[in-house]
Amino acid sequence: MDKRNFDYMKRALITGSRGFVGPYLKRELESSGFDVFGLGKESREGEGYYQADITDTQRLLDVVREVGPTHIAHLAGIGSPVIAEANPKLTEHVQVDGTRNLLSAAARLAAPPRILLVSSAYVYGAPQYLPIDEDHPTEANNVYARARLAQEAEAVRFQQIPIVIARSFNHTGPGQPDTFVIPKMAKQIVEISLGRRRQFELGNIDVRRDITDVRDVARAYRLLLTGEEESVIVNVCRGQSILLRDVIAKLARAAGLGDLTINTDQRVARSNDPIEICGSHEKLTRLTGWQPQISYDQMLQDMYKYWAHGYKNHSAFPDAWVGTS
């Protein structure tokens, strides 16, 4: 069989395909010759899209059997620590039981697919040293982190399946909802520039965070999903932190604004926030050759443009942004 025919047979299933990262990863995989299928809870029409809840064992098995994927990117789950803390039982059910259902379904295929399981850098807890590498101790000190570690433990039980675990640090980009910090900042900047808001309100902005552009993250996921390493845990991060106060300044410059009045909202400011979180992507680079390509300046300019252009309809995902650099 020649390589062209082999590539044509590559079939990827993305769980949580209608979420923030899913459309970017879909474009990445399609550009690499994959037939891509999506799975999500939402009732939406679309070729290659299946409505299914990953906690529904039989429905999930039916979809996996019908698609017959050679690769699976498992993005579905509770993505917000705040939501997880408010819904601990649901979080465990979705993150742990849902992952077990998916791996069980994959294991029943004649040829088990290669699986990328997306976890989170939250499992590391407060940094004991910087940059945080994959050998850093884990600390399950909240609902979200405990569920993510339990999700990772499920992968260990399925040693017959080639699985790669990605511990992703903060990432952002066009299409991310404003419940997350960077789009929340960009939205407020646009509102100030339009005269709809007088001042900037956020929690603690005098902390440094490692934030990667979603397009770089999708590329990292694609490289990990199509690589050869198995049973590995890999950080996905920029490897460079930025002060959140500087993020605001960069967004303000993109909007042509001068000095801003910034009020700290004590309701969301957390006194125990680490001063800095920064990861190491050395292992990811060694395995795949990946390097971040989109600078902080470009990432934040694109975030401002996205919110400024579609302020009244920002929930609609703009296909023009997907996969651009």
Backbone bond lengths (Angstrom), bond angles and torsions (degrees), N, CA, C in turn:
res aa  C-N    CA-C-N  psi(-1)  N-CA   C-N-CA  omega(-1)  CA-C   N-CA-C  phi
1 M - - - 1.475 - - 1.528 109.32 -
2 D 1.357 117.52 127.46 1.455 117.73 -179.19 1.516 110.88 -78.84
3 K 1.340 114.82 165.14 1.461 120.37 -173.61 1.525 111.50 -62.90
4 R 1.340 116.61 -34.12 1.461 119.34 -179.41 1.522 110.98 -60.69
5 N 1.338 117.22 -44.38 1.457 120.25 179.14 1.510 111.75 -68.63
6 F 1.341 116.34 -35.54 1.463 119.42 178.13 1.518 110.41 -64.10
7 D 1.350 116.85 -45.33 1.455 120.15 179.84 1.523 111.01 -61.12
8 Y 1.343 116.52 -37.06 1.449 119.96 -178.19 1.520 111.02 -62.92
9 M 1.323 116.47 -26.47 1.460 120.45 -176.35 1.535 113.09 -85.87
10 K 1.317 118.19 -3.11 1.456 120.21 -179.96 1.530 109.94 -69.24
11 R 1.319 115.41 123.38 1.459 120.79 -177.14 1.533 108.39 -127.54
12 A 1.309 116.20 119.40 1.465 121.20 -178.13 1.518 110.30 -111.02
13 L 1.318 115.84 136.63 1.470 122.43 173.44 1.515 107.72 -112.50
14 I 1.327 116.16 125.72 1.462 121.75 177.90 1.518 108.22 -109.17
15 T 1.326 117.77 116.48 1.464 120.22 172.64 1.526 107.96 -82.97
16 G 1.330 116.08 145.61 1.462 118.99 -175.12 1.518 110.85 67.39
17 S 1.334 115.96 35.24 1.469 120.31 -171.71 1.520 113.15 -69.35
18 R 1.335 117.43 -18.98 1.459 120.27 -179.83 1.523 112.16 -95.04
19 G 1.315 116.82 7.38 1.458 120.50 177.34 1.509 111.56 -79.61
20 F 1.326 115.89 -164.73 1.459 121.22 -175.31 1.530 112.55 -65.97
21 V 1.316 117.90 -50.64 1.460 121.43 -173.88 1.530 111.77 -81.73
22 G 1.326 117.51 -28.58 1.450 122.02 -172.92 1.521 115.56 -50.25
23 P 1.341 119.80 -50.63 1.468 119.72 -178.91 1.523 113.22 -62.30
24 Y 1.334 117.15 -35.21 1.462 120.26 177.79 1.528 110.74 -66.77
25 L 1.330 116.54 -42.65 1.456 119.92 179.68 1.531 110.55 -67.59
26 K 1.309 116.63 -36.72 1.471 120.55 177.37 1.523 110.40 -57.24
27 R 1.315 116.17 -46.67 1.465 120.36 179.62 1.526 111.10 -64.06
28 E 1.325 116.73 -41.43 1.466 120.80 178.11 1.528 111.19 -58.73
29 L 1.321 115.93 -47.78 1.461 119.79 -176.61 1.525 111.91 -69.76
30 E 1.317 116.53 -39.05 1.468 119.24 178.26 1.521 110.84 -62.82
31 S 1.329 116.05 -36.89 1.466 119.11 179.45 1.522 111.83 -69.88
32 S 1.351 116.58 -14.29 1.463 121.24 178.16 1.529 112.26 -102.20
33 G 1.321 116.74 14.04 1.452 120.34 173.29 1.514 115.91 92.06
34 F 1.328 117.68 12.79 1.462 120.87 179.55 1.523 111.50 -87.00
35 D 1.329 115.42 145.93 1.456 121.06 158.19 1.521 105.50 -85.09
36 V 1.327 116.89 123.89 1.455 120.62 -172.48 1.520 110.68 -113.33
37 F 1.335 115.53 132.08 1.457 122.82 178.36 1.523 108.08 -120.96
38 G 1.319 115.20 145.24 1.458 120.09 -177.95 1.511 111.97 -116.82
39 L 1.314 114.52 153.88 1.468 121.40 178.89 1.517 108.72 -139.05
40 G 1.327 116.46 133.91 1.452 120.15 178.92 1.516 111.25 -163.61
41 K 1.316 115.65 169.82 1.464 121.05 -179.64 1.520 112.18 -77.02
42 E 1.348 116.29 -25.44 1.457 120.18 -173.72 1.529 111.43 -68.23
43 S 1.317 114.43 143.76 1.456 120.52 175.81 1.522 108.21 -89.52
44 R 1.316 115.33 95.31 1.462 120.17 -178.18 1.519 109.19 -137.37
45 E 1.301 114.58 149.38 1.454 119.58 177.57 1.521 109.54 -87.38
46 G 1.291 115.48 151.43 1.455 119.71 177.51 1.513 110.20 162.16
47 E 1.315 116.12 138.77 1.452 120.45 -179.85 1.525 110.33 -64.83
48 G 1.315 115.08 130.27 1.456 119.19 178.94 1.507 114.75 80.11
49 Y 1.338 117.49 10.31 1.462 120.78 179.68 1.528 110.02 -107.76
50 Y 1.326 115.97 134.17 1.459 122.29 179.90 1.528 109.86 -120.26
51 Q 1.320 116.00 129.14 1.451 119.88 174.40 1.521 108.62 -83.85
52 A 1.320 116.21 121.71 1.464 120.72 -179.65 1.511 109.09 -163.46
53 D 1.307 115.82 143.37 1.456 122.77 173.93 1.527 106.71 -96.57
54 I 1.330 117.37 128.34 1.463 118.95 -176.18 1.527 112.38 -67.20
55 T 1.330 117.65 -12.22 1.461 119.46 175.54 1.529 111.92 -86.86
56 D 1.342 116.81 -5.10 1.460 122.02 176.99 1.530 107.46 -91.37
57 T 1.312 116.55 97.53 1.466 122.14 -171.16 1.527 112.52 -56.97
58 Q 1.327 117.41 -49.84 1.459 120.21 -174.80 1.523 111.73 -69.56
59 R 1.319 117.06 -43.67 1.466 120.01 -179.69 1.528 110.26 -62.14
60 L 1.322 116.24 -41.63 1.455 119.86 179.76 1.525 111.07 -64.10
61 L 1.319 116.64 -42.29 1.462 121.10 178.04 1.524 110.60 -61.61
62 D 1.328 116.80 -42.05 1.464 120.60 179.66 1.531 111.25 -60.97
63 V 1.340 116.45 -42.87 1.470 120.30 -179.27 1.521 110.64 -66.13
64 V 1.327 116.74 -46.38 1.467 120.19 -179.09 1.529 110.33 -60.68
65 R 1.312 116.85 -41.35 1.469 119.88 178.58 1.517 111.33 -65.09
66 E 1.330 117.09 -40.68 1.462 120.37 -178.10 1.523 111.44 -68.37
67 V 1.327 117.12 -42.44 1.464 120.64 -178.78 1.528 110.90 -72.79
68 G 1.328 116.71 -41.05 1.462 120.48 -176.94 1.517 112.18 60.11
69 P 1.341 118.00 53.22 1.469 120.07 -173.33 1.523 113.00 -69.73
70 T 1.332 114.68 146.61 1.465 120.66 169.75 1.530 110.28 -89.22
71 H 1.340 115.35 -20.53 1.460 122.07 -179.81 1.528 108.61 -142.20
72 I 1.334 116.68 143.75 1.469 122.03 175.60 1.519 108.82 -131.17
73 A 1.335 115.90 129.84 1.467 122.12 171.95 1.520 107.21 -107.37
74 H 1.327 116.15 112.69 1.461 120.71 -175.51 1.524 109.59 -94.87
75 L 1.343 114.98 94.32 1.467 121.93 179.45 1.514 112.48 -101.51
76 A 1.331 117.71 -17.24 1.464 120.81 -173.53 1.529 111.12 -65.49
77 G 1.313 115.60 144.12 1.460 119.80 176.96 1.518 111.46 153.18
78 I 1.316 115.90 -179.29 1.459 122.13 174.96 1.520 107.33 -81.03
79 G 1.334 117.00 113.09 1.456 120.17 -173.10 1.511 115.24 -94.96
80 S 1.317 118.12 -4.74 1.465 121.30 -175.65 1.524 111.06 -116.43
81 P 1.339 118.45 124.20 1.465 120.82 175.77 1.528 112.49 -59.33
82 V 1.320 116.88 -31.75 1.470 120.34 179.48 1.520 110.50 -66.47
83 I 1.323 116.49 -45.60 1.468 120.58 177.83 1.521 110.21 -64.87
84 A 1.332 116.43 -39.29 1.467 120.64 -179.59 1.525 110.98 -62.14
85 E 1.313 116.57 -42.63 1.463 120.67 -178.25 1.527 110.92 -64.42
86 A 1.323 116.11 -33.80 1.465 120.52 -179.84 1.525 112.53 -80.65
87 N 1.345 117.00 -16.88 1.459 121.18 -176.30 1.529 110.27 -136.84
88 P 1.325 117.95 66.07 1.476 120.22 -173.72 1.522 114.16 -62.86
89 K 1.330 118.50 -41.28 1.462 120.34 -178.96 1.516 111.48 -68.18
90 L 1.323 116.37 -42.54 1.466 120.68 178.00 1.524 110.17 -63.06
91 T 1.327 116.11 -41.42 1.463 120.54 -179.30 1.520 111.02 -61.00
92 E 1.306 117.02 -45.93 1.463 120.23 178.83 1.530 110.70 -64.08
93 H 1.320 116.12 -40.60 1.464 120.68 -178.80 1.532 110.76 -62.38
94 V 1.332 115.32 -47.88 1.460 119.49 -177.21 1.525 111.23 -71.27
95 Q 1.331 115.70 -50.22 1.465 119.48 -173.81 1.530 112.34 -68.50
96 V 1.323 116.34 -44.89 1.459 120.27 -172.36 1.527 111.20 -91.65
97 D 1.329 116.73 -57.29 1.468 119.44 -178.92 1.528 111.29 -63.88
98 G 1.334 116.29 -39.86 1.461 119.65 178.94 1.518 112.34 -62.74
99 T 1.329 116.20 -42.16 1.468 120.09 177.90 1.523 110.80 -65.37
100 R 1.323 116.98 -41.23 1.470 120.35 177.88 1.528 110.45 -61.48
101 N 1.326 116.53 -41.93 1.464 119.76 178.14 1.531 111.51 -60.05
102 L 1.337 115.72 -43.84 1.459 120.02 -178.07 1.527 110.78 -65.30
103 L 1.313 116.75 -46.14 1.460 119.65 -178.91 1.530 111.18 -66.53
104 S 1.311 116.75 -36.51 1.469 120.27 177.32 1.526 110.69 -63.78
105 A 1.325 116.30 -42.25 1.465 120.26 178.98 1.532 110.36 -64.96
106 A 1.330 116.62 -42.66 1.466 120.77 179.94 1.526 111.16 -63.47
107 A 1.328 115.69 -37.62 1.471 120.48 -178.21 1.526 112.01 -66.51
108 R 1.329 117.14 -19.96 1.464 120.84 -177.48 1.526 112.30 -88.73
109 L 1.328 117.42 -3.53 1.459 119.75 175.31 1.526 109.73 -76.73
110 A 1.315 116.14 152.65 1.466 120.00 -179.17 1.518 111.26 -60.47
111 A 1.343 115.80 -38.81 1.469 121.16 176.36 1.524 107.33 -121.69
112 P 1.333 117.96 101.75 1.466 120.58 -177.63 1.528 111.46 -56.84
113 P 1.316 117.49 132.90 1.462 120.75 -178.37 1.531 111.75 -76.52
114 R 1.306 115.66 159.45 1.463 120.88 171.56 1.522 107.38 -77.72
115 I 1.323 116.69 134.31 1.464 120.71 -172.77 1.524 111.44 -123.12
116 L 1.327 115.39 133.28 1.461 122.61 169.20 1.514 107.55 -103.09
117 L 1.319 116.76 116.25 1.459 122.31 178.41 1.528 107.75 -103.74
118 V 1.324 116.37 116.21 1.464 120.62 -176.50 1.523 109.90 -89.63
119 S 1.322 115.30 116.15 1.458 123.10 177.08 1.530 108.11 -108.41
120 S 1.313 117.76 -151.43 1.459 120.39 -174.07 1.521 111.75 -148.14
121 A 1.324 115.81 148.74 1.462 121.48 175.21 1.520 111.92 -69.50
122 Y 1.328 117.47 -9.17 1.464 120.09 175.78 1.524 111.42 -59.93
123 V 1.324 118.02 -21.59 1.459 120.24 -178.47 1.535 111.55 -66.33
124 Y 1.328 117.42 -17.44 1.461 120.07 -179.85 1.529 112.55 -78.70
125 G 1.332 116.93 -21.58 1.455 119.40 -176.55 1.518 111.45 69.50
126 A 1.339 116.29 -157.64 1.465 120.67 178.96 1.529 109.69 -65.16
127 P 1.334 117.91 133.70 1.470 120.40 -176.60 1.525 112.76 -60.97
128 Q 1.320 115.86 132.02 1.459 121.24 172.26 1.520 110.24 -92.73
129 Y 1.339 116.37 -19.92 1.461 122.42 172.90 1.522 107.54 -160.07
130 L 1.328 115.18 162.16 1.460 121.73 179.46 1.525 109.68 -128.77
131 P 1.322 118.37 147.48 1.464 125.58 -8.58 1.527 111.15 -71.51
132 I 1.317 116.03 156.32 1.456 121.85 -179.53 1.526 109.47 -78.22
133 D 1.330 116.26 119.91 1.457 119.95 175.04 1.525 109.71 -106.18
134 E 1.327 116.11 -178.17 1.461 120.26 -174.96 1.519 113.09 -70.97
135 D 1.341 117.66 -13.79 1.467 121.32 176.82 1.518 112.83 -88.08
136 H 1.304 117.08 -3.84 1.469 121.19 178.91 1.528 109.23 -61.10
137 P 1.338 118.14 137.74 1.477 119.82 178.45 1.523 111.35 -58.29
138 T 1.323 115.87 147.14 1.461 120.69 174.74 1.521 109.48 -94.95
139 E 1.316 114.90 151.98 1.466 120.38 -177.64 1.526 108.44 -143.00
140 A 1.302 115.21 100.41 1.468 119.87 -178.11 1.522 109.40 -84.63
141 N 1.337 115.77 76.75 1.464 120.26 -173.72 1.523 113.32 -101.59
142 N 1.329 117.57 12.14 1.462 120.00 174.84 1.530 108.78 -154.56
143 V 1.319 115.74 171.64 1.462 121.28 -175.71 1.523 111.25 -59.33
144 Y 1.311 115.95 -44.76 1.467 120.57 -176.40 1.525 111.37 -62.80
145 A 1.332 116.69 -48.18 1.467 120.89 -178.88 1.524 111.36 -64.39
146 R 1.323 116.90 -40.94 1.471 119.53 179.33 1.520 110.93 -62.87
147 A 1.316 116.43 -41.04 1.468 119.70 179.83 1.525 111.10 -67.08
148 R 1.316 117.52 -38.95 1.460 120.40 178.81 1.530 111.27 -65.95
149 L 1.335 117.84 -41.49 1.459 120.34 178.19 1.528 111.27 -66.41
150 A 1.327 116.12 -38.02 1.463 119.39 176.92 1.519 110.62 -66.58
151 Q 1.320 116.72 -34.60 1.462 121.79 176.24 1.530 109.83 -64.01
152 E 1.314 116.73 -43.84 1.468 120.41 177.84 1.530 110.90 -62.51
153 A 1.340 116.04 -37.81 1.465 119.92 -179.20 1.524 111.47 -63.11
154 E 1.329 116.91 -30.47 1.466 119.67 177.68 1.520 110.67 -61.04
155 A 1.333 116.38 -36.14 1.466 119.97 -178.83 1.522 111.48 -62.39
156 V 1.324 116.55 -33.44 1.464 120.85 -179.05 1.530 110.85 -64.79
157 R 1.325 116.47 -28.97 1.464 121.28 -177.64 1.527 112.13 -74.28
158 F 1.313 117.39 -14.49 1.472 120.64 -175.82 1.527 109.28 -116.58
159 Q 1.313 115.73 66.28 1.456 120.43 -175.21 1.527 112.63 -72.55
160 Q 1.329 117.18 -11.78 1.462 119.54 177.91 1.520 112.16 -79.40
161 I 1.347 116.99 -6.96 1.457 121.24 -179.17 1.535 108.78 -109.82
162 P 1.332 117.99 133.07 1.472 119.60 174.54 1.529 110.35 -71.83
163 I 1.304 116.59 113.04 1.466 122.04 -174.75 1.524 110.31 -126.34
164 V 1.306 116.28 135.66 1.459 123.14 172.20 1.522 107.64 -118.86
165 I 1.325 116.80 132.42 1.460 121.84 178.69 1.523 109.24 -104.85
166 A 1.331 116.18 124.41 1.461 121.70 177.73 1.522 109.08 -103.88
167 R 1.323 116.43 117.46 1.467 120.74 173.81 1.528 107.33 -93.51
168 S 1.310 115.17 100.59 1.453 120.83 -173.51 1.524 111.51 -89.51
169 F 1.317 115.38 133.31 1.456 121.80 172.39 1.532 108.22 -85.45
170 N 1.314 117.53 -176.38 1.460 120.68 -178.22 1.520 110.88 -55.97
171 H 1.318 116.31 138.04 1.451 121.18 173.76 1.522 108.97 -144.90
172 T 1.316 115.35 155.43 1.459 120.24 -175.48 1.516 109.48 -151.95
173 G 1.327 115.26 174.75 1.453 121.08 178.73 1.514 110.45 159.33
174 P 1.321 116.98 175.60 1.465 120.64 178.23 1.525 111.40 -55.61
175 G 1.318 115.84 132.91 1.453 120.89 179.98 1.513 114.08 104.06
176 Q 1.339 117.65 -14.42 1.466 119.38 178.91 1.529 109.54 -76.98
177 P 1.339 118.52 134.27 1.470 120.34 -177.95 1.525 112.27 -68.37
178 D 1.323 115.04 157.90 1.463 119.84 -174.82 1.527 113.24 -80.42
179 T 1.312 117.71 15.34 1.459 120.58 169.00 1.529 110.21 -79.60
180 F 1.348 116.84 -10.76 1.456 122.44 176.82 1.532 109.20 -101.11
181 V 1.323 116.07 157.20 1.456 120.51 -164.25 1.528 114.08 -66.35
182 I 1.325 119.45 -44.49 1.468 119.73 -175.54 1.531 111.61 -68.86
183 P 1.337 120.40 -48.21 1.463 118.12 175.53 1.526 112.83 -63.64
184 K 1.323 117.08 -29.71 1.468 119.29 175.41 1.523 110.27 -62.85
185 M 1.340 115.69 -41.80 1.462 120.34 176.35 1.520 111.12 -63.52
186 A 1.349 116.63 -47.94 1.458 120.58 -177.69 1.531 111.34 -61.70
187 K 1.311 115.88 -40.40 1.468 119.97 179.46 1.524 110.95 -62.85
188 Q 1.326 117.26 -43.77 1.462 120.01 -179.69 1.526 111.68 -66.98
189 I 1.330 116.66 -36.17 1.467 119.95 176.45 1.529 110.23 -60.83
190 V 1.333 116.48 -45.11 1.461 120.44 179.36 1.525 110.33 -63.52
191 E 1.312 117.28 -41.83 1.472 120.70 179.34 1.520 111.27 -62.89
192 I 1.319 117.49 -38.95 1.463 120.79 177.25 1.522 110.32 -66.20
193 S 1.333 116.76 -42.91 1.464 120.31 -179.09 1.524 112.11 -64.97
194 L 1.344 116.30 -27.01 1.467 120.94 179.23 1.526 112.55 -91.72
195 G 1.324 116.90 0.33 1.458 121.04 -179.42 1.507 113.94 77.26
196 R 1.318 117.73 16.41 1.458 121.34 -178.62 1.529 112.18 -94.94
197 R 1.301 116.58 -4.54 1.464 121.84 179.61 1.531 107.17 -148.03
198 R 1.331 115.17 144.66 1.467 119.13 -177.65 1.516 112.95 -97.65
199 Q 1.310 116.31 -32.81 1.458 118.46 -175.07 1.520 110.92 -141.60
200 F 1.303 113.57 164.28 1.453 122.91 -175.98 1.514 108.99 -95.36
201 E 1.339 117.82 130.63 1.462 121.47 -178.14 1.522 109.90 -128.67
202 L 1.330 115.36 120.66 1.452 121.31 177.94 1.521 108.78 -151.71
203 G 1.340 114.67 179.48 1.451 119.69 174.41 1.522 110.09 -83.19
204 N 1.305 116.73 -141.87 1.462 122.01 -176.60 1.527 110.40 -71.63
205 I 1.322 116.54 117.26 1.460 120.26 -179.57 1.529 111.94 -107.24
206 D 1.324 117.30 3.83 1.463 120.97 178.51 1.523 110.77 -98.81
207 V 1.312 115.43 44.21 1.462 122.66 175.26 1.527 107.69 -127.82
208 R 1.318 115.91 156.55 1.456 121.70 179.75 1.524 109.51 -108.65
209 R 1.326 115.74 136.77 1.454 120.96 -179.37 1.530 110.71 -134.43
210 D 1.314 115.29 148.37 1.464 123.69 176.13 1.526 106.88 -89.21
211 I 1.334 117.78 112.91 1.464 122.32 -173.91 1.522 109.47 -128.61
212 T 1.315 116.44 122.94 1.460 122.21 -177.87 1.523 110.02 -107.34
213 D 1.319 116.30 146.45 1.456 120.59 175.08 1.528 109.41 -69.62
214 V 1.316 117.16 139.27 1.463 122.30 -176.76 1.527 112.16 -59.41
215 R 1.329 117.76 -29.62 1.462 120.00 179.94 1.525 110.89 -69.20
216 D 1.326 116.00 -35.95 1.465 119.48 173.65 1.523 111.04 -69.06
217 V 1.323 116.52 -36.95 1.468 120.68 178.67 1.523 110.46 -64.38
218 A 1.321 117.18 -44.94 1.468 120.54 179.13 1.524 110.93 -61.12
219 R 1.315 116.82 -37.82 1.466 120.10 178.05 1.529 110.26 -66.69
220 A 1.332 117.19 -40.13 1.467 120.44 176.97 1.523 110.74 -62.72
221 Y 1.329 116.88 -42.86 1.464 120.39 178.51 1.525 111.13 -61.24
222 R 1.323 116.15 -42.18 1.463 119.55 179.94 1.528 111.30 -63.25
223 L 1.330 116.61 -42.33 1.463 120.30 179.75 1.529 111.59 -66.28
224 L 1.330 116.73 -38.82 1.465 119.78 178.14 1.526 110.89 -69.37
225 L 1.316 116.11 -38.67 1.460 120.63 -178.01 1.520 111.48 -67.63
226 T 1.318 116.97 -31.31 1.461 120.54 -176.16 1.529 112.42 -102.18
227 G 1.323 117.46 5.35 1.461 120.96 180.00 1.518 112.06 -79.10
228 E 1.316 115.00 -168.13 1.461 120.29 -176.62 1.518 113.06 -115.53
229 E 1.333 118.37 -15.50 1.459 120.56 -179.37 1.521 110.52 -67.84
230 E 1.319 115.75 143.39 1.462 121.31 178.00 1.526 109.71 -127.39
231 S 1.323 114.66 156.03 1.470 121.66 175.96 1.519 111.39 53.13
232 V 1.330 115.93 46.85 1.456 120.45 178.34 1.523 110.16 -124.34
233 I 1.317 114.77 154.60 1.462 122.79 174.20 1.520 107.24 -113.73
234 V 1.323 116.68 129.40 1.459 121.15 -173.64 1.530 110.13 -134.24
235 N 1.327 116.63 129.99 1.456 121.00 173.28 1.529 110.24 -71.69
236 V 1.326 116.21 141.84 1.459 122.06 170.31 1.523 106.49 -120.57
237 C 1.325 116.03 108.28 1.462 120.67 -174.03 1.523 109.57 -158.37
238 R 1.312 116.75 168.34 1.463 121.09 178.46 1.520 111.25 -79.06
239 G 1.337 116.27 -33.54 1.458 119.75 -175.85 1.514 112.67 83.13
240 Q 1.312 116.76 15.26 1.472 122.38 179.75 1.521 107.61 -149.63
241 S 1.316 116.67 125.85 1.465 119.96 -179.08 1.522 110.03 -93.43
242 I 1.318 114.85 162.23 1.464 121.50 177.55 1.524 108.79 -138.34
243 L 1.329 116.68 142.09 1.460 122.16 177.10 1.528 108.67 -71.79
244 L 1.328 116.94 129.93 1.468 119.26 -177.64 1.528 111.39 -61.89
245 R 1.316 117.93 -30.17 1.465 120.25 175.29 1.531 110.53 -62.31
246 D 1.344 116.61 -35.29 1.469 120.12 177.44 1.522 111.52 -71.69
247 V 1.330 116.80 -29.72 1.462 120.01 175.26 1.526 109.53 -60.84
248 I 1.319 116.22 -44.85 1.465 120.32 179.41 1.523 110.68 -61.55
249 A 1.336 116.09 -42.30 1.462 120.19 -178.96 1.531 110.78 -63.54
250 K 1.324 117.65 -40.31 1.462 120.94 179.46 1.530 110.83 -66.96
251 L 1.316 116.73 -41.18 1.462 120.10 177.39 1.528 110.84 -65.07
252 A 1.325 116.54 -39.52 1.463 120.42 179.17 1.526 110.76 -63.86
253 R 1.337 117.30 -40.30 1.465 120.08 177.93 1.525 110.92 -64.35
254 A 1.328 115.94 -38.34 1.467 119.61 178.07 1.525 111.02 -61.99
255 A 1.326 116.23 -31.28 1.465 121.56 -179.13 1.527 112.49 -89.76
256 G 1.346 117.36 -3.10 1.449 120.97 -178.38 1.510 113.44 73.36
257 L 1.328 116.70 25.50 1.463 121.15 -179.54 1.518 110.78 -95.29
258 G 1.329 115.83 153.64 1.459 121.57 175.83 1.521 110.43 -91.12
259 D 1.310 116.56 -142.14 1.461 121.24 179.78 1.522 110.46 -64.96
260 L 1.319 115.37 141.70 1.462 121.05 -178.60 1.525 110.12 -113.85
261 T 1.324 114.93 148.88 1.464 120.42 170.47 1.516 107.56 -86.84
262 I 1.321 116.37 121.09 1.464 121.14 -176.66 1.518 109.11 -117.34
263 N 1.313 116.37 120.49 1.464 122.15 176.21 1.520 109.21 -105.57
264 T 1.320 116.45 131.27 1.456 120.71 175.85 1.520 109.35 -83.03
265 D 1.316 116.17 123.56 1.455 121.76 178.09 1.532 108.13 -87.02
266 Q 1.317 116.10 105.52 1.455 120.49 -175.66 1.525 112.41 -65.77
267 R 1.322 117.14 -16.49 1.464 119.58 179.48 1.520 111.28 -70.58
268 V 1.327 116.95 -26.90 1.462 119.84 -179.11 1.519 112.71 -113.20
269 A 1.345 117.11 -8.82 1.463 119.73 177.51 1.521 109.13 -75.19
270 R 1.321 116.32 129.07 1.465 121.18 -178.21 1.518 109.55 -110.77
271 S 1.329 115.29 119.86 1.459 120.50 -174.83 1.524 112.40 -67.47
272 N 1.334 117.47 -22.54 1.465 120.61 -177.06 1.525 112.49 -95.50
273 D 1.324 117.81 11.68 1.457 120.74 177.72 1.526 110.41 -62.10
274 P 1.338 118.48 132.10 1.466 119.66 174.64 1.523 110.70 -59.97
275 I 1.314 116.84 142.83 1.457 121.40 179.63 1.519 110.68 -63.62
276 E 1.333 116.41 -36.54 1.459 119.43 -179.48 1.524 110.39 -145.96
277 I 1.336 115.14 139.92 1.464 122.86 169.98 1.516 107.20 -128.90
278 C 1.325 115.61 123.27 1.458 120.84 179.72 1.517 108.76 -146.08
279 G 1.312 116.25 131.65 1.449 120.44 -177.26 1.514 113.35 -102.65
280 S 1.319 115.79 170.35 1.457 123.05 174.09 1.525 109.11 -112.23
281 H 1.328 116.36 127.33 1.473 120.25 175.68 1.523 110.73 -103.83
282 E 1.325 117.41 20.40 1.463 121.06 -178.01 1.524 111.53 -57.64
283 K 1.316 117.81 -42.57 1.457 120.80 -178.75 1.524 110.97 -67.40
284 L 1.321 117.27 -43.46 1.460 121.84 177.55 1.526 110.33 -58.97
285 T 1.318 116.36 -44.18 1.461 120.74 -179.97 1.526 111.28 -65.58
286 R 1.331 116.04 -40.82 1.466 119.88 179.71 1.528 111.13 -64.19
287 L 1.324 117.63 -38.54 1.461 121.12 -176.70 1.520 113.20 -79.25
288 T 1.329 116.94 -33.15 1.469 119.82 -170.30 1.522 114.69 -125.82
289 G 1.320 118.21 -14.72 1.450 120.66 -174.34 1.523 113.41 82.96
290 W 1.329 117.31 2.60 1.469 122.00 -177.29 1.516 111.77 -63.48
291 Q 1.314 115.32 140.22 1.464 123.94 169.43 1.522 107.49 -140.74
292 P 1.335 118.53 145.84 1.469 118.45 175.33 1.519 110.14 -64.39
293 Q 1.322 116.31 136.02 1.464 121.57 -177.42 1.521 112.99 -109.81
294 I 1.321 116.78 -23.32 1.471 120.57 -174.61 1.521 109.23 -101.11
295 S 1.310 116.54 117.74 1.462 122.16 -175.89 1.529 111.03 -70.62
296 Y 1.326 114.90 165.77 1.460 118.84 174.74 1.524 110.61 -59.73
297 D 1.333 117.32 -42.04 1.460 119.87 -178.53 1.525 111.19 -60.49
298 Q 1.327 116.88 -47.52 1.459 119.16 -179.46 1.521 111.37 -65.18
299 M 1.341 116.49 -43.44 1.459 121.09 179.87 1.525 110.92 -56.33
300 L 1.321 116.95 -45.60 1.462 120.86 -175.74 1.525 111.60 -76.70
301 Q 1.323 117.64 -33.51 1.463 119.18 173.79 1.525 110.67 -62.73
302 D 1.325 116.55 -41.00 1.465 120.25 178.70 1.523 111.33 -66.88
303 M 1.329 116.11 -36.92 1.468 118.99 177.49 1.523 110.43 -63.43
304 Y 1.323 117.35 -44.04 1.466 120.16 177.86 1.528 111.01 -62.16
305 K 1.337 116.97 -46.32 1.469 120.57 -178.55 1.528 110.80 -60.83
306 Y 1.323 115.98 -40.64 1.463 120.31 -179.09 1.521 110.83 -60.64
307 W 1.339 116.49 -48.66 1.464 119.97 -177.77 1.520 111.67 -72.86
308 A 1.320 117.86 -35.26 1.457 120.71 179.47 1.525 110.98 -68.53
309 H 1.325 116.45 -40.36 1.457 120.25 -177.19 1.518 112.76 -72.60
310 G 1.310 116.67 -40.18 1.458 119.08 -174.94 1.510 113.06 -118.06
311 Y 1.332 117.41 37.87 1.456 120.66 -173.41 1.522 112.32 -54.92
312 K 1.310 117.74 -40.41 1.461 120.24 -175.51 1.531 112.20 -81.53
313 N 1.326 116.40 -12.29 1.465 119.13 -177.73 1.526 109.68 -140.16
314 H 1.347 115.94 45.25 1.463 120.11 -171.70 1.527 112.58 -72.01
315 S 1.320 118.43 -12.13 1.464 119.06 -179.78 1.524 112.08 -78.46
316 A 1.328 117.07 -14.93 1.458 120.18 -179.79 1.529 109.61 -81.57
317 F 1.319 117.02 122.86 1.457 119.84 -176.02 1.521 109.96 -72.96
318 P 1.334 117.90 122.74 1.470 120.48 -177.39 1.526 111.24 -85.36
319 D 1.316 117.21 109.01 1.462 120.34 -177.42 1.526 112.24 -57.54
320 A 1.336 117.10 -26.71 1.450 119.28 -177.62 1.526 112.52 -63.06
321 W 1.326 116.26 -24.04 1.469 118.93 -179.04 1.512 111.69 -81.62
322 V 1.308 118.09 -25.15 1.463 120.81 -167.89 1.511 111.72 -65.46
323 G 1.320 115.17 124.78 1.454 119.79 174.96 1.518 114.42 77.34
324 T 1.326 118.99 4.03 1.446 120.06 178.06 1.513 110.09 -80.63
325 S 1.297 116.86 163.19 1.464 120.56 179.13 1.510 110.01 -145.20
